Amino acid sequence: MPRVSTALPRRDFFARSSSALLGTSFANLLAQDGLGGVSHHAPKAKRVIYLYMAGGPSQFESFDDKPKLRELNGKPIPKELTEGIKFAFLQHAALKCFGTDVGFKKCGQSGQMISNLLPNLQKVADDICIVRTLQTDQVNHDPAHTFMNTGTAIAGRPSMGSWVTYGLGHIADDLPSFVVMRSGPEGQPIPQTAWNAGFLPGKHTGVEFYSSGAPLNYLDSPAGIKRSTQRASLDSLAKLNQLHHAEVADPEITTRLAQYELAYKMQASVPDLADFAGESKSTRDLYGVGDKPNGSFGSNCLMARRMAGRGVRFIQLYHSGWDHHGGVVNGMKSRCKDIDQGAAALIQDLKQRGMLDDTLVIWGGEFGRTPMSQGSGRDHHTKSGSMFMAGGGIKGGITYGETDPFGFTAARDPFHVHDFHATALHLLGIEHKKLTYKYKGRNFRLTDVHGHVIDKILA
């Protein structure tokens, strides 16, 4: 009886307040599931475009030239470097130096060394910061993808894009805040946990767009359904869900409402987004595309620029096929050809539109490759890898970190995944130690209990 008498006033309270709840703005209800614009300091970047090379691109054919490897090609690598280090496949093999002569040259006024497999990126050398000492904790693909994207190898944690949208909120109201697109040949599968919201409210999960044809299914309403009829149905559905929310206070109800409303608005916004006809011929030629998305990496890069201009907060473009355990030279030639024009065009296009200053562009994979051979390929490697960053408060025309003469590990300025996350959040105006979410009694964050902002690469 005491429980009944306590519950009735509570139920009565919700019933009486439901009409007031229905009168509140839809936006206020939906805003409950995020911090919605927390800035701990003035941001340099408003948005992120993350060019993710899935499979682990080889730094020795892209951004880390090692003459010593060519000099000692086929000879044993020093044991003191490799002793006690875990590899994916080379644990019991004879570890021999593998130097390939793809050719590097000094580029731009900065003189950064970039592979001849990337002739277009060579032209933007003064706009990018090359990191040569990327380090991770995971040597196999799935946990390495998870670690790079969520800061932990434990599946089910929020992705970087989800943390960013949770902390900073929406810019656009007719497109998702976090969009993912894929391109490239069939290869090592990319787990969708890489863009999942984990224990954050579900609306912070990345939305995957198709890279050719219509970006999403069901953009057109069924035959006979008018836009006004659809609007009226959504309004009625919102009222029912708001009544339910008043009873149970389940945050996923607001997520569901937000997704219904967003889907309705996207029926108008997405077809225009995917129509390249409005772009100048010079812009389309820059990316190497036509009037419509064609599934290529260059096409996805143009879509990313268009999304960035329309207020999408975090855009992640996955390009697969970089896992070269054999035929690394030919494999890198093919993959670099896939992405070189589009990646360089994106930086040039953002710059000429005045958007590069507040857009953080990132290029990299889940780990690097070994300086030792695995036949004609290279094994996974956690101790060194290369990536680059541009715009959004990054100092262009510099190289951060230096590996030893064999390229095995950092000789100077290591750059751990946690440091990468801390630095990216800092550029967005977020103190990585303060962006937390309480789950199961603990305050979680993207960088866990690690990470340092790397001031040397900041403009």
C-alpha positions as CSV (number, residue, x, y, z in Angstrom):
1,M,0.0,0.0,0.0
2,P,2.7,2.6,0.7
3,R,4.1,1.9,-2.8
4,V,0.7,2.4,-4.4
5,S,0.1,5.7,-2.5
6,T,3.5,7.0,-3.6
7,A,3.1,5.9,-7.2
8,L,-0.3,7.5,-7.8
9,P,0.7,11.1,-7.2
10,R,3.8,10.5,-9.5
11,R,1.5,9.1,-12.2
12,D,-1.0,11.9,-11.7
13,F,1.9,14.5,-11.9
14,F,3.0,13.1,-15.3
15,A,-0.6,13.0,-16.6
16,R,-1.1,16.7,-15.6
17,S,2.2,17.8,-17.0
18,S,1.8,15.9,-20.3
19,S,-0.1,18.7,-21.9
20,A,2.7,21.1,-21.0
21,L,5.2,18.7,-22.4
22,L,3.3,18.6,-25.7
23,G,3.5,22.4,-25.8
24,T,7.2,22.5,-25.5
25,S,9.3,22.8,-28.7
26,F,10.3,19.7,-30.4
27,A,13.9,20.9,-30.5
28,N,14.1,21.2,-26.7
29,L,13.0,17.6,-26.2
30,L,15.6,16.3,-28.7
31,A,18.4,18.4,-27.2
32,Q,18.4,16.2,-24.0
33,D,20.6,13.5,-25.5
34,G,23.8,15.5,-25.9
35,L,25.8,18.3,-24.5
36,G,25.0,20.4,-27.6
37,G,28.0,22.7,-28.0
38,V,30.3,22.3,-25.0
39,S,33.5,24.3,-25.7
40,H,36.2,24.4,-23.2
41,H,38.3,26.9,-25.2
42,A,38.0,28.6,-28.5
43,P,38.0,26.0,-31.3
44,K,40.1,26.1,-34.4
45,A,38.0,23.5,-36.2
46,K,34.3,23.3,-36.6
47,R,34.2,19.9,-38.4
48,V,36.2,16.9,-39.3
49,I,36.7,15.0,-42.5
50,Y,38.5,11.7,-41.8
51,L,40.0,9.9,-44.8
52,Y,40.4,6.4,-43.3
53,M,42.6,3.9,-45.3
54,A,41.3,0.6,-44.1
55,G,43.9,-2.2,-44.0
56,G,47.0,-0.4,-42.9
57,P,48.8,1.6,-45.6
58,S,52.5,1.1,-45.8
59,Q,54.5,4.2,-44.6
60,F,57.5,3.0,-46.6
61,E,55.8,3.5,-49.9
62,S,54.0,6.7,-48.9
63,F,55.4,9.1,-46.2
64,D,58.5,7.6,-44.6
65,D,61.5,7.2,-46.9
66,K,64.2,4.9,-45.5
67,P,67.4,4.7,-47.6
68,K,68.8,2.3,-45.0
69,L,66.2,-0.3,-45.9
70,R,67.2,-0.1,-49.5
71,E,70.9,-0.3,-48.7
72,L,70.3,-3.4,-46.5
73,N,67.5,-5.0,-48.6
74,G,67.3,-8.7,-47.9
75,K,69.7,-8.6,-44.9
76,P,68.7,-9.4,-41.3
77,I,67.2,-6.5,-39.4
78,P,69.0,-5.9,-36.0
79,K,67.6,-8.2,-33.4
80,E,67.6,-5.5,-30.7
81,L,64.8,-3.8,-32.6
82,T,62.5,-6.8,-32.9
83,E,63.1,-8.8,-29.8
84,G,60.0,-9.3,-27.8
85,I,57.8,-7.5,-30.3
86,K,54.5,-9.1,-31.3
87,F,53.7,-9.3,-35.0
88,A,50.6,-10.7,-36.7
89,F,52.4,-13.3,-38.9
90,L,56.2,-12.9,-38.6
91,Q,56.7,-14.4,-35.1
92,H,58.9,-17.3,-36.3
93,A,60.1,-16.0,-39.7
94,A,63.6,-14.7,-40.5
95,L,63.2,-11.0,-40.2
96,K,64.9,-9.3,-43.2
97,C,65.0,-5.7,-44.3
98,F,62.7,-4.8,-47.1
99,G,63.5,-1.7,-49.1
100,T,61.5,-0.7,-52.1
101,D,62.5,1.9,-54.6
102,V,59.2,3.6,-55.4
103,G,60.9,7.0,-55.2
104,F,60.4,10.0,-52.9
105,K,61.1,13.6,-53.5
106,K,61.2,16.9,-51.5
107,C,57.9,18.7,-52.1
108,G,56.9,22.3,-51.8
109,Q,58.7,25.1,-50.0
110,S,58.7,22.9,-46.9
111,G,60.7,20.1,-48.6
112,Q,58.6,17.3,-47.1
113,M,59.4,13.9,-48.4
114,I,56.5,12.3,-50.1
115,S,56.3,9.2,-52.3
116,N,56.1,9.5,-56.1
117,L,53.1,7.2,-55.8
118,L,51.2,10.4,-54.6
119,P,51.9,13.1,-57.2
120,N,48.8,15.1,-56.3
121,L,49.4,15.1,-52.6
122,Q,53.0,16.2,-53.3
123,K,51.5,19.4,-54.6
124,V,49.8,20.2,-51.2
125,A,52.9,19.4,-49.1
126,D,52.9,22.8,-47.6
127,D,49.3,22.4,-46.4
128,I,49.7,19.1,-44.5
129,C,51.5,17.9,-41.4
130,I,52.9,14.5,-41.9
131,V,53.1,12.3,-38.8
132,R,55.7,9.5,-39.0
133,T,55.5,8.0,-35.6
134,L,51.9,6.8,-35.2
135,Q,51.7,4.1,-32.6
136,T,48.8,1.8,-31.5
137,D,48.2,-1.1,-29.1
138,Q,46.5,-3.5,-31.5
139,V,48.2,-5.7,-34.1
140,N,45.1,-7.3,-35.8
141,H,42.6,-5.5,-37.9
142,D,39.3,-5.7,-36.0
143,P,40.7,-4.6,-32.6
144,A,42.9,-2.1,-34.4
145,H,40.0,-0.5,-36.2
146,T,38.1,-0.4,-32.9
147,F,41.1,1.1,-31.1
148,M,41.7,3.8,-33.7
149,N,38.1,4.8,-33.8
150,T,37.0,4.4,-30.1
151,G,40.3,4.6,-28.1
152,T,39.9,1.0,-26.8
153,A,39.9,-2.5,-28.3
154,I,36.7,-3.3,-26.4
155,A,33.8,-3.4,-28.8
156,G,30.7,-1.3,-27.9
157,R,32.4,1.9,-26.9
158,P,31.5,5.2,-28.6
159,S,33.4,6.1,-31.8
160,M,35.3,9.3,-32.2
161,G,32.6,10.8,-34.4
162,S,30.0,10.0,-31.8
163,W,32.0,11.7,-29.1
164,V,32.4,14.8,-31.2
165,T,28.7,15.1,-32.1
166,Y,27.7,14.4,-28.5
167,G,30.0,17.1,-27.2
168,L,29.4,19.8,-29.9
169,G,25.9,19.0,-31.1
170,H,24.3,19.7,-34.5
171,I,25.1,22.4,-37.1
172,A,22.6,21.3,-39.7
173,D,19.1,20.3,-38.9
174,D,18.4,18.5,-42.3
175,L,21.4,16.2,-42.4
176,P,23.0,13.8,-39.9
177,S,25.8,15.2,-37.8
178,F,28.0,12.1,-38.4
179,V,28.1,10.5,-41.9
180,V,30.2,7.5,-43.1
181,M,30.9,6.5,-46.7
182,R,32.9,3.6,-48.2
183,S,34.8,3.0,-51.4
184,G,37.6,0.7,-52.6
185,P,37.9,-3.0,-53.5
186,E,36.7,-5.8,-51.4
187,G,39.1,-6.4,-48.6
188,Q,39.4,-6.7,-44.9
189,P,35.9,-6.0,-43.6
190,I,35.4,-2.8,-41.5
191,P,33.3,-3.5,-38.4
192,Q,30.3,-1.1,-38.1
193,T,31.3,-0.7,-34.4
194,A,33.8,1.7,-35.8
195,W,31.1,4.3,-36.2
196,N,28.7,3.2,-33.5
197,A,27.6,5.4,-30.6
198,G,28.1,2.7,-28.0
199,F,26.6,3.7,-24.7
200,L,25.9,7.3,-25.9
201,P,22.4,8.1,-27.1
202,G,21.7,6.3,-30.3
203,K,21.3,9.5,-32.4
204,H,25.1,10.0,-32.3
205,T,25.7,6.8,-34.3
206,G,27.2,7.4,-37.8
207,V,24.8,7.3,-40.7
208,E,26.2,5.4,-43.7
209,F,25.5,6.9,-47.1
210,Y,25.9,4.9,-50.3
211,S,28.7,6.1,-52.5
212,S,26.9,5.8,-55.8
213,G,23.3,6.1,-56.9
214,A,20.9,7.4,-54.2
215,P,22.8,7.9,-51.0
216,L,20.0,6.4,-48.9
217,N,17.0,4.2,-49.4
218,Y,13.4,5.4,-49.3
219,L,14.1,9.0,-50.1
220,D,10.9,9.1,-52.1
221,S,7.6,8.7,-50.3
222,P,5.3,5.8,-51.5
223,A,2.9,6.6,-54.3
224,G,-0.2,8.4,-53.2
225,I,1.4,9.8,-50.0
226,K,1.6,13.6,-50.0
227,R,4.2,15.5,-48.1
228,S,1.5,17.2,-46.0
229,T,0.1,13.7,-45.1
230,Q,3.5,12.5,-44.0
231,R,4.0,15.7,-41.9
232,A,0.7,15.2,-40.2
233,S,1.5,11.6,-39.4
234,L,4.9,12.5,-37.9
235,D,3.3,15.2,-35.8
236,S,0.8,12.7,-34.4
237,L,3.5,10.1,-33.8
238,A,5.6,12.7,-32.0
239,K,2.7,13.5,-29.6
240,L,2.3,9.8,-28.8
241,N,6.0,9.3,-28.2
242,Q,6.2,12.5,-26.0
243,L,3.4,11.1,-23.8
244,H,5.3,7.8,-23.5
245,H,8.5,9.7,-22.7
246,A,6.7,11.6,-19.9
247,E,5.9,8.2,-18.3
248,V,9.2,6.4,-18.7
249,A,11.8,9.0,-19.4
250,D,13.7,6.8,-21.8
251,P,16.3,8.7,-23.8
252,E,16.0,6.4,-26.8
253,I,12.4,7.7,-27.3
254,T,13.9,11.1,-28.1
255,T,16.4,9.4,-30.3
256,R,13.6,7.8,-32.2
257,L,11.8,11.1,-32.6
258,A,14.9,12.8,-33.8
259,Q,15.5,10.2,-36.4
260,Y,11.9,10.4,-37.7
261,E,12.2,14.1,-38.0
262,L,15.6,14.0,-39.6
263,A,14.5,11.3,-42.1
264,Y,11.6,13.6,-43.2
265,K,13.9,16.6,-43.7
266,M,16.5,14.4,-45.5
267,Q,14.0,13.5,-48.2
268,A,14.4,17.1,-49.4
269,S,18.0,17.8,-48.6
270,V,19.8,14.6,-49.7
271,P,18.8,14.5,-53.4
272,D,20.2,18.0,-53.8
273,L,23.4,17.0,-51.8
274,A,24.0,14.1,-54.3
275,D,23.6,16.3,-57.4
276,F,27.0,17.5,-58.6
277,A,25.6,19.3,-61.6
278,G,25.7,22.6,-59.7
279,E,29.4,22.3,-59.2
280,S,31.6,24.1,-61.8
281,K,33.3,21.9,-64.4
282,S,36.7,22.9,-63.0
283,T,35.6,21.6,-59.5
284,R,34.4,18.3,-61.0
285,D,37.5,18.0,-63.0
286,L,39.6,18.6,-59.9
287,Y,38.1,15.6,-58.2
288,G,37.8,13.6,-61.4
289,V,34.0,13.1,-61.3
290,G,30.9,13.8,-63.4
291,D,27.4,15.0,-62.5
292,K,26.5,12.2,-60.1
293,P,28.3,10.2,-57.4
294,N,30.1,7.3,-59.0
295,G,31.4,5.2,-56.1
296,S,35.0,6.4,-56.3
297,F,37.0,7.9,-53.5
298,G,37.2,11.2,-55.4
299,S,33.4,11.2,-55.7
300,N,33.2,10.6,-51.9
301,C,35.6,13.4,-51.3
302,L,33.5,15.9,-53.2
303,M,30.4,14.6,-51.3
304,A,32.4,15.2,-48.1
305,R,33.1,18.8,-49.1
306,R,29.5,19.4,-49.9
307,M,28.4,17.9,-46.6
308,A,30.9,20.0,-44.7
309,G,29.5,23.1,-46.4
310,R,25.9,22.1,-45.3
311,G,26.8,21.6,-41.6
312,V,27.7,17.9,-41.2
313,R,30.0,17.8,-38.2
314,F,32.0,14.6,-38.7
315,I,32.5,12.9,-42.1
316,Q,34.4,9.6,-42.3
317,L,35.4,8.2,-45.7
318,Y,36.6,4.6,-45.6
319,H,38.7,3.3,-48.5
320,S,39.5,-0.4,-48.3
321,G,42.2,-2.6,-49.8
322,W,45.4,-1.5,-48.0
323,D,46.3,-4.8,-46.4
324,H,49.3,-5.9,-48.4
325,H,50.9,-9.0,-47.0
326,G,52.1,-9.7,-50.5
327,G,52.7,-7.5,-53.6
328,V,53.0,-4.4,-51.5
329,V,54.6,-2.3,-54.2
330,N,51.9,-3.0,-56.8
331,G,49.2,-2.9,-54.2
332,M,50.3,0.5,-53.0
333,K,50.5,1.8,-56.6
334,S,46.9,0.8,-57.1
335,R,45.5,2.2,-53.8
336,C,47.5,5.4,-54.0
337,K,46.2,5.9,-57.5
338,D,42.6,5.4,-56.1
339,I,42.9,8.2,-53.5
340,D,45.6,10.6,-54.5
341,Q,43.6,12.9,-56.7
342,G,40.5,13.0,-54.4
343,A,42.5,13.6,-51.2
344,A,44.5,16.4,-52.8
345,A,41.5,17.9,-54.5
346,L,39.6,18.0,-51.1
347,I,42.4,20.0,-49.5
348,Q,42.8,22.4,-52.5
349,D,39.0,22.9,-52.7
350,L,38.5,23.5,-49.0
351,K,41.4,26.0,-49.1
352,Q,40.1,28.0,-52.1
353,R,36.7,28.2,-50.5
354,G,38.1,29.5,-47.2
355,M,36.9,26.3,-45.4
356,L,40.3,24.6,-44.7
357,D,41.0,26.9,-41.8
358,D,38.1,25.5,-39.8
359,T,38.0,22.0,-41.2
360,L,40.3,19.3,-39.8
361,V,41.3,16.8,-42.5
362,I,42.8,13.5,-41.4
363,W,44.4,10.8,-43.5
364,G,45.6,7.4,-42.1
365,G,44.8,3.8,-41.3
366,E,44.6,1.5,-38.3
367,F,48.3,0.7,-38.1
368,G,51.5,0.8,-40.1
369,R,53.5,-2.0,-41.8
370,T,56.8,-3.7,-40.9
371,P,60.1,-2.7,-42.4
372,M,60.8,-6.4,-42.7
373,S,59.5,-8.4,-45.6
374,Q,56.7,-11.0,-45.6
375,G,57.5,-12.4,-49.0
376,S,56.8,-9.5,-51.3
377,G,54.6,-7.8,-48.7
378,R,54.7,-6.3,-45.2
379,D,53.1,-7.5,-41.9
380,H,51.0,-5.4,-39.6
381,H,53.0,-3.1,-37.3
382,T,52.1,-1.2,-34.1
383,K,55.4,0.6,-33.4
384,S,55.3,3.0,-36.4
385,G,53.0,4.2,-39.1
386,S,52.3,7.4,-41.0
387,M,49.3,9.7,-41.2
388,F,48.8,13.3,-42.1
389,M,46.5,16.1,-40.8
390,A,45.6,19.4,-42.4
391,G,43.6,22.6,-41.7
392,G,41.6,23.2,-38.6
393,G,44.5,24.6,-36.6
394,I,47.2,22.2,-37.8
395,K,50.6,23.6,-38.8
396,G,51.1,22.9,-42.5
397,G,54.4,22.1,-44.1
398,I,55.9,20.2,-41.2
399,T,56.8,16.6,-40.4
400,Y,56.2,15.4,-36.8
401,G,58.3,12.6,-35.4
402,E,61.2,10.6,-36.8
403,T,61.6,6.9,-36.8
404,D,64.9,5.1,-36.5
405,P,67.0,4.4,-39.7
406,F,65.1,1.2,-40.3
407,G,61.7,2.8,-39.7
408,F,60.9,0.3,-36.9
409,T,59.9,2.6,-34.1
410,A,60.0,6.2,-33.0
411,A,63.4,7.7,-32.5
412,R,61.8,11.0,-31.7
413,D,58.3,12.3,-30.8
414,P,56.0,9.2,-30.7
415,F,52.4,9.9,-31.6
416,H,50.1,7.4,-29.9
417,V,46.4,6.9,-30.9
418,H,45.4,8.5,-27.6
419,D,47.5,11.6,-28.4
420,F,45.8,11.8,-31.8
421,H,42.4,11.7,-30.2
422,A,43.4,14.3,-27.5
423,T,44.8,16.6,-30.2
424,A,41.8,16.3,-32.5
425,L,39.4,17.1,-29.7
426,H,41.6,20.1,-28.6
427,L,41.3,21.6,-32.1
428,L,37.5,21.3,-31.9
429,G,37.6,23.3,-28.6
430,I,37.2,20.2,-26.3
431,E,39.4,19.3,-23.4
432,H,39.7,15.6,-23.8
433,K,39.7,15.0,-20.0
434,K,36.5,16.8,-19.5
435,L,34.4,15.3,-22.3
436,T,32.9,12.4,-20.3
437,Y,29.8,10.2,-20.0
438,K,28.8,8.3,-16.9
439,Y,28.0,4.7,-17.7
440,K,27.7,1.8,-15.2
441,G,29.1,4.0,-12.4
442,R,32.2,5.2,-14.2
443,N,33.0,8.4,-16.2
444,F,34.2,7.3,-19.6
445,R,36.0,9.4,-22.2
446,L,37.5,8.9,-25.7
447,T,41.1,8.9,-24.4
448,D,40.3,6.7,-21.4
449,V,43.0,7.7,-18.8
450,H,45.7,8.5,-21.4
451,G,46.5,11.0,-24.1
452,H,48.4,14.3,-24.5
453,V,47.7,17.2,-26.8
454,I,50.7,17.5,-29.2
455,D,51.4,21.2,-29.2
456,K,54.2,21.0,-31.8
457,I,51.7,20.4,-34.7
458,L,49.4,23.2,-33.8
459,A,49.4,26.4,-35.8
